[in-house]
Amino acid sequence: MNKEEYRFAFEVYDSIEELSKQDAWLLNEARGVTESAYAPYSNFNVGAVAKLANGEIVAGTNQENASYPVGLCAERVLLASASTLYPHIAIDAIAISYNNNNGESNHPISPCGICRQTLVEYEERVKQPIRLILSGMEGKVYVIEKSINLLPLSFGSVDLK
Ligand code: THU
């Protein structure tokens, strides 16, 4: 028997003020775009903004539906748009924020399982890691070097060969 270990480190900043100018800008955009979320059921407005390798900026917000499972997360709305507008272009970084109308918005959230799977496939496709900048409307910021760090032992296209 062998034991394998999976570890990853990520950066923790006390606030947006500690970020580089570019990362702070992207996070501010993500905070702003939460306004465009359609989340009348959860009242949890999520905004995601990506900087692509070609310099373009693409945003996504969560889009809910009266038939709850139909709803889409901000991250997957963003990835679908990026892939449609700029196919084959890598994504350098995505900032994700949220505004919780039912409570606090002062700690980072990280993508749900389905979004992690989608992020990982994007990285694989364009052969470049996606940095994640995670924060609420205020407070701490987590920076994760690549999305695959959030999905160890992931299932991927290679498994279908
Ligand atoms: N949501 C996102 O858009 N992204 C996440 O990372 C977590 C959850 C959305 C889904 C749903 O519309 C609402 O937040 C509450 O779960």
Residues whose N, C-alpha, C, O or C-beta is under 5 A from the ligand:
A	BS01	THU	S42 F44 V46 N62 E64 G71 L72 C73 A74 E75 S110 P111 C112
